[in-house]
């Protein structure tokens, strides 16, 4: 094979692109033959070692499965189980292959991962088509697989909330919360118009640690847990508390700081914890200050300084003075809104660390200012709320669920558990493209069927 390829290159019949395609197609062909050979030999072994008094060998039937290495076409033996009085394929049961399924668990795992990461189900379908040279899954098959994974993850989550009691101990927990809209699909039969859902998102974490081994000034969240769904405020916070209780102990003995904008449903979260504390997101208040005072640089500097120093009196004084002197109707309205906001929420705008110290708590020097909700909500919006997409309730719930596991780094293991599949060795070889193809010196695989070329 190698000599033949070298000769073709020497004769200028192959360039690099053609060589790459030949080797990739050859590798897939080789792996397909290997897979069939392994499965049929295993099926033969099962036949020899079966309980002959129980399993009566009747016939061999074909089965075709789309897998990570392409289409696998094989024949396996069909048995009559005398004890349970049913027909059974021992090979299928031994490998945990579901009846009638034509898509292998490894390929489904890859498809669901790409559908979660990528912009659409069709994009995942097209990437698989590019990888294998032909369409192996429809976008609807990928969507159905993702719905199945999402529903399974939701069931597991509810079981954890009911059954588990957390053992992890921390000094405090931080919950950064925000919401975003996603478009609903029209449904004439149900009388559903093309309106918007409000999705709620929270990231629960234990604090911050330096990124890049401390060589840079940016930080990453410690042990983040993501929540995103379409529940009402009451149900959302009930679930959030349940998730925390399943992971951490003594939840009501530690401060739980909830950071978000002024939405009422976010404020309600503080009441779900004995030591809950609502923090008005200082990123939002800083943005409002910048917008309202953009034409008054001196006042803007004073207002920013007052915010940094947690001096709400000085901040209100600066904003009130700017409002009184403002002649622009639009800006005056924004300044009035800002003034009313400061009057209403001044106690919550003060940095949570200052407030905790005033209440007698010891504040860790590693605790930082809050404000991760905005960047984290964008991760969800990029897949669900942008590019003009519309969703069914089940579809949006499922993609929000798989996204939470993607950002936590647990998506693959949840897909594997859902699809009754152990980790596939090939998934680590093929994650975002062709990747690396390992060359095996394997003789006798093709038998008399011909060469790979």
Secondary structure, 3 states (H helix, E strand, C coil): CHHHHHHHHHCCCCCHHHHHHHHHHHHHHHHHHHHHHHHHHHHHHHHHHCCCCCEEEEEEEEEEEEECCEEEEEEEEEEEECCCCEEECHHHHHCCCCCCCCECHHHHHHHHHHHHHCCCHHHHHHHHHHHHCCCCCCHHHHHHHHHHHHHHHHHHHHHHHHHCCCCECCCEEEEEEEEEEEEECCECCCCECCCEEEEEEEEEECCEEECHHHCCCCEEECCCEEEEECCCHHHHHHHHHHHHHHHECCHHHCEEEEEECCCHHHHHHHHHCCCEEEEECHHHHHHHHHHHCCCCHHHHHHHHHHHHCCCHHHHHHHHHHHHHHCCCHHHHHHHHHHHHHHHHHHHHHCCHHHHHHHCCCCCCCCCCCCCCHHHHHHHHHHHHCCCCCEECHHHHHHHHHHHHHHHHCCHHHHHHHHCCCCCCHHHHHCCCCCCCCCCCCCCCCCCCCCCCC
